[in-house]
Amino acid sequence: MPLRLSEHLEHDRPRERFWAIGPAALTGQELLAILLGTGTRGRDALAVAADILARGDGSLRRLATRPWAEVAQIPGVGRTKAARLAAAIELGRRVGSEAEPPPERIRGPADVQRYYALRLRDLAVEEFHVLALGSQSQILADLLITRGILNSSLVHPREVFRAAIAEAAAGIIVVHNHPSGDPTPSADDRAVTRQLVDAGRLLDVPVYDHVVIGGGGGERYVSFAEAGLL
């Protein structure tokens, strides 16, 4: 029968190792075990942590793309511990996004990619954002419009421009991610963009660009403006 954490030698216990050598020296499995706190009957927190990592093929980044409801079903996890893990990963993502201050102005699609990549690159579903810009291309607001599969029925110009006008935007850039990792625009991406560009002309709130962020490291992206698709 596996040992409980309390039965491991003290210097082998994750929490004791945390205080002795610091979090950077711990494995991902040990860090997950600390978050879990406890295991389940016959399996300590380290064993449960190994099961959780296996859902991401040993990768914390891939684990972050798994549905948390699926992780909750692992024996010894449940909804409370799954929420704890999700919160920890989200905190790490936010720390990463704060590591480099956002650009004061958007000068091109590379600035858009840098602003969004850390937040969007590992998501399991698509998110559609509107970046509201001022007259000097300064960022006024980042507006989440929809979360889920992107198509022309879900992203309506009314919702996009209502939010942009509320921010007194001089123009907008629309952004969404492709969880598949391939940022190549789909037919729905093109249809949504055409609708928004046409509506923007009528409302005098131009759509400057549509940037699609790829998965993985987030370095891959496609700019409609650069590609001549606007």
PASENU-654827 format. One line per 2 residues: number of its first residue (from 0); for each residue y, x, z of N, C-alpha, C, CB. Coordinates in pm, whole numbers, plus 50000, padded with zeros to 5 digits. Atoms other than C-alpha are relative to their C-alpha. Glycine has a CB too. Layout:
BEGIN
NUM	Y,X,Z,Y,X,Z,Y,X,Z,Y,X,Z  ... $
***
This chain:
BEGIN
0	49880,50085,50000,50000,50000,50000,50125,50089,50000,50001,49903,50124  49880,49916,50005,50345,50146,49910,50072,50003,50134,50094,49950,49890 $
2	49921,49988,49878,50563,50273,50190,50125,49915,49991,50037,50146,50026  49866,50058,49991,50864,50075,50303,50099,50115,50006,50015,49905,50125 $
4	49900,49893,49997,51190,50270,50275,50009,50064,50138,50137,49947,49959  49990,49947,49864,51198,50306,50654,49885,50093,50034,50005,49887,50100 $
6	50116,49916,49973,50857,50477,50636,50002,50130,49920,49874,49923,49969  49984,49873,50071,50967,50745,50390,50058,50104,50096,50092,49983,49876 $
8	49934,49896,49924,51065,51080,50533,50151,49982,49987,49957,50142,49950  49857,50031,49998,51430,51056,50630,50075,50065,49886,50060,50045,50131 $
10	49924,49932,50105,51543,51316,50379,49965,49949,49861,49977,50149,50007  50036,50059,50129,51371,51117,50100,50058,49860,49981,49850,49995,49985 $
12	49947,50135,50010,51542,50786,50174,50132,50003,49923,50019,49938,50141  49878,49997,50083,51816,50697,49921,50129,50002,50081,50002,49881,49909 $
14	49874,50003,49925,52081,50613,50181,50026,50132,50070,49999,49886,50102  49983,49871,49933,52020,50932,50375,50037,50109,49899,49872,50039,50077 $
16	49966,49904,50104,52029,51131,50052,50144,49980,49951,49903,49987,49882  49861,50031,50037,52355,50954,49961,50098,50074,50091,50026,49847,50006 $
18	49907,49938,49905,52524,51080,50278,49982,50150,50008,49982,49939,50137  50024,49857,49990,52363,51423,50263,50050,50077,49879,49853,50026,50018 $
20	49967,49924,50120,52427,51519,49901,50096,49928,49906,49875,50034,49925  49902,50072,50080,52656,51248,49756,49936,49917,49891,50097,50097,49939 $
22	50057,50094,50098,52605,50968,49502,49972,50062,49864,50091,49885,49981  50018,49942,50134,52637,51189,49193,49864,50067,49986,50110,50100,49971 $
24	50128,49931,50005,52313,51369,49286,49881,49905,50002,49989,50096,50116  50108,50096,49994,52110,51050,49317,49959,49952,49861,50040,49881,50087 $
26	50047,50057,50127,51896,50909,49038,50047,49856,49988,49846,50008,49990  49966,50140,50019,51971,50571,48884,49910,49910,50082,49990,49963,49854 $
28	50094,50079,49920,51660,50438,49058,50043,49997,50146,49857,50057,49987  49957,49995,49860,51788,50555,49397,50127,49919,50022,50022,50145,50043 $
30	49877,50078,49986,52132,50402,49340,49970,49851,49996,50100,50037,49889  50040,50141,50005,51972,50072,49242,49933,49958,50130,49907,49973,49882 $
32	50069,50032,49875,51753,50086,49554,50100,49979,50113,49901,50111,50036  49898,50018,49897,52062,50126,49773,50066,49863,49984,50106,50113,49992 $
34	49939,50131,50023,52217,49819,49610,49906,49886,50042,50038,49984,49853  50097,50103,49963,51897,49619,49659,49987,49986,50152,49864,50032,49940 $
36	50011,50001,49855,51870,49719,50025,49858,49981,50049,50087,49891,50057  50137,50029,49960,51520,49573,50060,49915,49974,49877,49994,49880,50096 $
38	50093,50029,50109,51211,49529,49846,49935,49865,50022,49893,50109,49989  50076,50122,49980,50942,49266,49862,49866,50038,50061,49981,49922,49866 $
40	50126,49973,49932,50598,49235,50018,49917,50104,49922,49920,49870,50017  50082,49897,50061,50402,49552,49945,50073,50093,49905,49889,49939,49929 $
42	49923,49915,50094,50682,49707,49734,50137,50024,50059,50012,49934,49859  49871,49969,49941,50981,49890,49870,50110,49991,49894,49998,50140,50063 $
44	49886,50014,50090,51330,49890,49718,49994,50099,49884,50130,50018,50076  50012,49903,50108,51257,50205,49517,49905,49950,49890,49950,50135,50054 $
46	50094,50053,50098,50960,50038,49349,50062,49885,49922,49871,49953,50069  49933,50111,50070,51161,49726,49270,50107,50055,49907,50063,49901,50102 $
48	49898,49937,50085,51442,49947,49136,49937,50056,49873,50072,50112,50077  50069,49948,50118,51190,50111,48902,49968,49886,49902,49869,50073,50040 $
50	50026,50116,50087,51092,49764,48771,50127,49956,49929,49943,49883,50083  49873,50040,50061,51458,49684,48711,50038,50096,49887,50112,49995,50106 $
52	49967,49901,50104,51519,50008,48520,49912,49985,49878,49987,50141,50056  50092,50017,50114,51212,49937,48306,50050,49892,49905,49860,49966,50050 $
54	49945,50104,50087,51391,49626,48175,50103,50056,49903,50063,49888,50083  49907,49933,50090,51645,49863,48023,49941,50124,49938,50126,50036,50073 $
56	50070,49882,50054,51382,50114,47905,50050,50129,50064,50018,50007,49848  49956,49883,49927,51507,50352,48171,50148,50031,49989,49924,50116,49954 $
58	49857,49975,50023,51872,50327,48062,50084,49897,50075,50033,49995,49848  49910,50092,49930,52141,50180,48287,50088,49925,49901,50088,50077,50100 $
60	49916,50068,50099,52352,50103,47980,49924,49887,49934,50050,50099,49894  50079,50108,50060,52071,49907,47818,49971,49890,50101,49869,50055,49942 $
62	50020,50100,49895,52002,49737,48150,50120,49906,50007,49976,50068,50137  49877,50080,49990,52365,49619,48150,50009,49895,49891,50121,50090,49994 $
64	49996,50098,50108,52301,49430,47826,49897,49889,50019,49977,50068,49866  50103,50103,49978,52006,49231,47965,50062,49881,50072,49881,50058,50082 $
66	49950,50116,49926,52069,48874,48085,49966,50013,50148,49941,49869,49942  50024,49982,49857,52108,48879,48461,49904,49896,50055,50131,49993,50076 $
68	50100,50099,49959,51901,48563,48490,49859,50056,49982,50016,49869,49919  50129,49935,50023,51613,48767,48348,49970,50101,50110,49997,50069,49862 $
70	50017,49901,49893,51668,49046,48602,49966,49930,50131,50128,50087,50015  50024,50073,49875,51671,48787,48882,49855,49957,50015,50090,49877,50006 $
72	50138,50045,49994,51315,48690,48792,49903,50111,50037,49961,49941,49867  50087,49889,49961,51178,49036,48873,49962,49982,50147,50071,50139,49977 $
74	50039,50014,49859,50973,49013,49195,50076,50096,50091,49850,50025,50016  49922,49919,49908,51187,49134,49483,50148,50002,49970,49948,50139,50000 $
76	49857,49999,50035,51520,49070,49311,50063,49865,50039,50020,50027,49847  49938,50128,49970,51628,48705,49297,50147,49997,49960,49987,49968,50148 $
78	49864,50021,50048,51973,48564,49219,50103,50078,50081,50034,49852,50004  49900,49931,49917,52157,48721,49514,50005,50148,49967,49968,49982,50149 $
80	50002,49856,50031,52045,49078,49442,50040,50026,49855,49862,50058,50027  49959,49983,50139,52087,49030,49067,50152,49993,49988,49935,49894,49910 $
82	49854,50010,50000,52447,48922,49129,50063,50127,50056,50046,49878,50082  49950,49875,49942,52496,49232,49345,49996,50113,49897,49918,50038,50125 $
84	50012,49898,50104,52370,49455,49064,50102,49979,49888,49858,50000,49942  49904,50031,50106,52583,49277,48804,50142,50036,50043,49993,49850,49962 $
86	49866,49969,49949,52891,49316,49024,50023,50151,50001,50020,49942,50140  49986,49854,49996,52826,49689,49067,50023,50057,49860,49875,50064,50063 $
88	49983,49952,50137,52792,49743,48692,50137,49961,49945,49888,49945,49909  49867,50043,50045,53106,49541,48625,50110,50085,50065,50022,49850,50033 $
90	49903,49911,49934,53297,49748,48882,50003,50136,49929,49964,50019,50150  50003,49873,50071,53178,50064,48705,50069,49992,49866,49857,50045,49982 $
92	49934,50018,50130,53293,49925,48372,50152,49996,50017,49951,49870,49932  49856,50010,49979,53635,49844,48516,50060,50134,50041,50031,49896,50107 $
94	49953,49865,49965,53669,50189,48671,50016,50083,49873,49901,50070,50098  49992,49925,50125,53594,50336,48330,50118,49958,49915,49874,49983,49922 $
96	49888,50048,50082,53853,50116,48162,50134,50042,50058,49996,49849,49987  49876,49955,49938,54115,50232,48412,50016,50151,49996,50006,49952,50144 $
98	49994,49854,50000,54033,50600,48365,50108,50051,49907,49864,50058,49960  49896,49962,50095,54266,50617,48068,50096,49882,49987,49939,50039,49861 $
100	49907,50114,50004,54583,50406,48076,50005,49940,49860,50140,50044,50043  49992,50064,50132,54618,50152,47796,50120,50053,49922,50009,49847,50013 $
102	49887,49953,50079,54843,50252,47507,50123,49911,50023,49964,50002,49850  49877,50077,49982,55205,50149,47553,50027,49911,49879,50119,50094,50024 $
104	49983,50077,50123,55212,50033,47193,49876,50015,49914,50126,50045,49923  50113,49995,50093,54949,49952,46934,50053,50052,49866,49933,49858,49984 $
106	49953,49939,50124,55007,50185,46643,49899,49987,49886,50032,50147,50024  50102,50014,50102,54682,50119,46461,49868,49958,50062,49982,50130,49923 $
108	50128,50048,49948,54319,50008,46492,49932,50094,50098,49907,49975,49886  50059,49907,49904,54219,50325,46678,50048,49970,50142,50033,50146,49963 $
110	49948,50040,49868,54445,50214,46966,49930,49873,50048,50152,49978,49994  50071,50123,49962,54277,49872,46961,49859,50033,50046,49996,49900,49881 $
112	50136,49959,49962,53932,50032,46971,50000,50066,50138,49942,50097,49895  49994,49932,49869,54034,50252,47264,50025,49902,50113,50109,50109,49999 $
114	49966,50099,49898,54172,49953,47451,49881,49911,50037,50115,49913,49952  50107,50098,49978,53860,49737,47411,49861,50059,50012,50001,49902,49890 $
116	50138,49952,50015,53559,49964,47358,49921,49998,50129,50001,50140,49945  50075,49993,49874,53463,50019,47722,49961,49863,50051,50082,50072,50105 $
118	50029,50135,49949,53478,49648,47797,49903,49923,49913,50127,49922,50014  50076,50083,50092,53306,49516,47486,49872,50064,49950,50084,49964,49885 $
120	50109,49932,50072,53057,49779,47373,49861,49963,50049,50018,50147,50011  50134,50024,49945,52767,49683,47606,49971,49852,50026,49982,50077,50127 $
122	50023,50142,49973,52803,49305,47615,49884,49947,49917,50128,49919,49971  50115,50058,50069,52496,49101,47523,50041,49885,49909,49897,49951,50101 $
124	49951,50110,50084,52708,48826,47363,50135,50040,49943,50011,49868,50082  49871,49972,50061,53014,48820,47142,50112,49939,50083,50004,49946,49857 $
126	49876,50052,49942,53360,48782,47295,50110,50012,49896,50037,50077,50131  49889,50002,50096,53663,48689,47088,50130,50006,50079,49995,49873,49907 $
128	49875,49978,49927,53996,48823,47217,50119,49995,49905,49996,50136,50074  49872,49992,50070,54355,48790,47107,50089,50097,50076,50067,49860,49986 $
130	49906,49905,49943,54587,49083,47169,50140,49955,49957,49969,50148,49953  49865,50048,50029,54937,48937,47193,50097,50117,50007,50042,49888,50098 $
132	49909,49886,50010,55203,49186,47083,50144,49954,49993,49966,50086,49878  49857,50026,50007,55578,49198,47128,50060,50054,49872,50069,50061,50120 $
134	49931,49960,50123,55837,49283,46867,49992,50150,49973,50145,49959,50005  50015,49856,50015,55788,49656,46931,49854,50044,50006,50080,50072,50108 $
136	50145,49977,49997,55407,49628,46913,49948,50035,50138,49964,50111,49903  50049,49980,49864,55383,49650,47291,49904,49887,50038,50118,50006,50100 $
138	50100,50099,49960,55092,49470,47457,50061,49903,50100,49876,50070,50060  49953,50103,49908,55198,49142,47614,49886,49941,50083,50069,49889,49923 $
140	50113,50060,49929,54855,49005,47703,49872,50018,49920,50025,49850,50026  50134,50004,50059,54483,49026,47637,49941,49864,50034,49909,50118,50052 $
142	50041,50138,49979,54353,48671,47592,49857,49980,49952,50095,49904,49927  50137,50032,50038,53983,48581,47595,49997,49855,49952,49901,50022,50120 $
144	49999,50134,50060,53939,48283,47362,49862,49935,50008,50046,50008,49854  50135,50056,49994,53563,48234,47334,49900,50108,50039,49960,49937,49865 $
146	50110,49910,49967,53240,48388,47457,49873,49935,49946,49990,50027,50156  50119,50056,50063,52924,48336,47252,49997,50039,49854,49996,49848,50015 $
148	50011,49970,50143,52836,48331,46883,50132,49964,49931,49882,49922,49936  49872,50022,50069,53145,48367,46666,49977,49924,49870,50070,50135,49972 $
150	49995,50068,50130,53191,48108,46394,50129,49918,49993,49875,49909,49979  49872,50066,50022,53473,47906,46248,50016,49872,50080,50018,49970,49854 $
152	49988,50123,49921,53390,47598,46455,50034,50030,50145,49869,49920,49993  49973,49964,49860,53414,47784,46786,50138,50063,50018,49894,50096,50050 $
154	49868,49937,49991,53730,47984,46715,50096,49917,49915,49996,50151,49951  49908,50088,50072,53992,47726,46625,50140,50059,50007,49997,49856,50058 $
156	49863,49947,49997,54343,47838,46523,50086,49938,50108,50066,49978,49867  49919,50065,49896,54487,47585,46767,49990,50074,50133,49955,49854,50019 $
158	50019,49931,49873,54335,47767,47066,50059,50140,49997,49852,50006,50036  49949,49863,50013,54429,48111,46936,50152,50003,50008,49953,50061,49868 $
160	49855,49992,50008,54792,48037,46858,50069,49930,50117,50048,49940,49870  49944,50057,49877,54851,47813,47159,50015,50110,50106,49909,49885,50053 $
162	49994,49892,49902,54769,48113,47378,50104,50105,49961,49862,50066,50016  49906,49897,50045,54973,48355,47164,50145,49953,50015,49973,50037,49854 $
164	49863,50054,49989,55282,48128,47157,50042,49992,50146,50010,49860,49935  49969,50004,49857,55260,48085,47535,50045,50136,50051,49878,49952,50080 $
166	49960,49864,49962,55299,48464,47560,50123,50048,49922,49883,50097,49978  49885,49964,50085,55595,48460,47315,49968,50121,49912,50124,50029,50087 $
168	50044,49888,50083,55399,48693,47088,50073,50001,49866,49850,49994,49978  49941,49985,50133,55571,48830,46779,49890,50007,49894,50087,50126,49994 $
170	50115,49991,50089,55227,48883,46624,49876,50024,50083,50019,50112,49894  50124,49983,49926,54863,48913,46718,49903,50089,49923,49936,49864,50029 $
172	50118,49935,50055,54556,49125,46662,49880,49931,50064,49999,50157,50028  50119,50062,49944,54221,48952,46700,49888,50103,50003,49958,49875,49918 $
174	50102,49898,49974,53924,49146,46831,49873,49931,50047,50048,50104,50106  50126,50044,49941,53557,49076,46886,49896,50109,49983,49951,49868,49937 $
176	50106,49899,50000,53238,49272,46940,49876,49948,49929,49965,50041,50144  50132,50030,50055,52900,49284,46766,49896,50064,50092,49987,50051,49852 $
178	50100,49943,49911,52625,49327,47028,49889,50076,49928,49938,49891,50082  50103,49929,50078,52390,49444,46750,50034,50148,49984,49983,49936,49863 $
180	49957,49862,50018,52596,49763,46732,50061,50026,49864,49884,50092,50020  49947,49983,50136,52681,49722,46363,50129,49918,49987,49894,49954,49892 $
182	49874,50073,50006,53051,49633,46325,50033,49939,49864,50111,50091,50040  49973,50055,50133,53018,49523,45961,50034,49851,50011,49879,50021,49906 $
184	49962,50142,49988,53203,49188,45931,49899,49907,49933,50138,49978,49939  50090,50102,50056,52983,48884,45875,50080,49900,49918,49920,49928,50112 $
186	49931,50106,50076,53061,48586,45652,50084,49914,50094,49898,49912,49925  49922,50078,49904,53172,48394,45963,50123,50077,50047,49913,49962,50121 $
188	49884,49919,49963,53398,48683,46065,50110,49987,49896,49959,50148,50016  49901,50010,50108,53568,48665,45727,50061,49861,49995,49935,50034,49865 $
190	49948,50137,50005,53599,48286,45738,50099,49975,50113,49885,49898,50008  49909,50014,49885,53754,48293,46087,50131,50071,49972,49935,50056,50128 $
192	49878,49922,50027,53998,48562,45977,50089,49930,49899,49963,50141,49950  49919,50072,50101,54110,48367,45670,50073,49882,50063,49911,49951,49883 $
194	49938,50113,49934,54175,48058,45882,50118,50044,50086,49898,49925,50086  49896,49955,49908,54376,48255,46137,50120,50059,49926,49944,50101,50097 $
196	49890,49942,50078,54580,48447,45880,50084,49888,49939,49946,50095,49889  49926,50112,50061,54674,48122,45702,50081,49925,50106,49902,49902,49930 $
198	49928,50069,49893,54768,47954,46031,50116,50084,50052,49904,49965,50115  49894,49912,49952,54969,48255,46140,50121,50000,49908,49947,50141,50014 $
200	49888,50006,50095,55178,48240,45822,50081,49872,50022,49949,50007,49854  49931,50128,49979,55261,47874,45888,50081,50001,50129,49898,49885,50003 $
202	49936,50001,49868,55353,47939,46252,50094,50118,50020,49895,50001,50109  49917,49879,49992,55538,48266,46181,49957,50088,50117,50149,49962,50015 $
204	50061,49906,49903,55303,48451,46417,49892,50075,49923,49941,49925,50129  50095,49935,50091,55136,48700,46183,49879,50059,50072,50070,50108,49924 $
206	50120,49930,49954,54783,48826,46229,50003,50139,49938,49867,49921,49961  49986,49864,50052,54824,49202,46198,49865,50061,49961,50069,50087,50103 $
208	50130,49938,50026,54453,49287,46207,49892,49919,50071,49999,50148,50048  50120,50047,49930,54103,49179,46303,49911,50123,50013,49927,49881,49922 $
210	50080,49881,49974,53907,49462,46465,49866,49958,50060,50075,50098,50095  50136,50029,49951,53530,49437,46511,49948,50126,50067,49905,49954,49884 $
212	50048,49886,49922,53394,49665,46785,49847,50001,49996,50051,49993,50148  50145,49987,49999,53038,49795,46749,49945,50025,50139,49957,50111,49908 $
214	50064,49975,49871,52789,49844,47030,49978,50147,50022,49868,49925,50009  50028,49859,49969,52643,50163,47172,50118,50064,50070,49966,50078,49874 $
216	49888,49931,49938,52922,50405,47248,50134,49933,49977,50007,50138,49951  49876,50070,50026,53185,50169,47109,50093,50073,49905,50070,49975,50128 $
218	49913,49925,50089,53321,50438,46874,50007,49937,49861,49952,50144,49989  50004,50060,50132,53220,50238,46566,50081,49870,50000,49854,49974,49956 $
220	49924,50124,50014,53460,49970,46453,50038,49981,49854,50125,50000,50091  49948,50032,50133,53585,49796,46141,50133,49929,50018,49899,49912,49918 $
222	49869,50063,50001,53950,49712,46087,50017,49926,49868,50114,50105,50019  49977,50079,50122,54015,49427,45841,50120,50054,49925,50021,49852,50034 $
224	49880,49950,50067,54359,49572,45771,49970,50129,49924,50114,50025,50103  50033,49875,50065,54224,49920,45694,49909,49978,49879,49933,50094,50099 $
226	50096,50027,50106,53947,49772,45479,50057,49912,49889,49877,49936,50057  49938,50085,50101,54192,49555,45281,49944,49860,49997,49984,50063,49866 $
228	50064,50131,49993,54027,49234,45401,50093,49890,50050,49879,50006,50088  49906,50103,49952,54337,49055,45534,50068,49932,49882,50106,50062,50095 $
***
